[in-house]
Structure formats: structure tokens, C-alpha cells
Amino acid sequence: MPTRVVIAEDEAIIRLDLKETLEEEGYEVVAETGRGDEAVELVRDLRPDVAILDIKMPGLDGLSAAREIAGERWAAVLILTAFSQRDLIEKARDAGALAYLVKPFQKADLFPAIEVALGRFRDLKELHEQATSLEEQLETRKIVDRAKGHLMDAHSLGEADSFAFIQKTAMRERATMRDVAQRVLDGDLTPG
């Protein structure tokens, strides 16, 4: 599948040139706009792989658009701008841009910048998913431990028997241990 791109560049000639360059290299430009606010809507609705944003645009500047897009993890963000001041580069990074390209850019610089942004985006999404999974695992462990404690106190079961009750009930009912433990804590499930 080709890499899907949304272009947000207020200069129509640059936007057209960028679109042609991308399409010649096998990228699919799914939408283009000259406004930052429209770019956010297009990325939200179309979920491209990458959003190429100019910094200076009407409606919403590229940094604000990048902040929204990156904050929701909708797409990799590449900032395209005529400005190369260090503070602007830092602002772009802080807004969630994963690559930065200064106009006029060379074709040889564009594709590596896109690929770097895509690679970093995939890594960030994977890290976020791992962190979310770890948080869920920790919360499950807390609920199961509280349910074990409740079974030990209220039903005079040992720790191993309490855990076994939760585990076997989950297997028998084809439920998660977390759901079974929550039912124990809610008083909806008791042993024997």
C-alpha cells in the first residue's frame, strides 16, 4: 500500500509541486489544503500516514495544527517551512513534528524526511501501546490482589486458594480475571 499523505501548504504552486513530486515517487496524496484548521479536519477524517504542514497558514498555523495532530496520534507530522531559526525548529519539535524540512527543499531531502517521520511515528505509537498495556496489567493486578484479600478476610481462604478461585472462575466463565475479581469486590461473586 502506498504511503498516504495530507499536504497543508498555503502557497498553491508549492502545494502542487509537492503533490506531483510525491505522486511520482508512489505516495498517495489523499487531500491538500492551504489552511491549518482544514488540515486538522482532513487528517482526523482521512487518517493518512503523514501530514506535511507549512508553519505559516491561515486558519491555524502549522505548529498548532501539528500539536493537535500529534497529540491525538493521528499521523506522522513533517513541518515544511521557509524558516530555519533554531527556536522555530524547537517549537516544531515540541509541537510533535517528527521531521523538519526547509524550503526550497530538494527532492533528495523530502523522501528521507518523510521516512524518518514515519519511522519515529511508528516507534512512538508502539511505545504508547506498550505503556497502555502495562498500565492495564498493573490495574488488573491491583484489582485481583484486592479481591484475593477480600476472599481471604471474608471467606477465610488462603492466598493460593483465593487466587485459584478467581483464576478457575475466569476460565470456567471465559471471562477475564479482572472482571471476576471486580465481581468479587462488588459482592456479586462468592466461593462455594
Order of alpha helices (4+ residues) and beta strands (2+ residues): beta-alpha-beta-alpha-beta-alpha-beta-alpha-beta-alpha-alpha-alpha
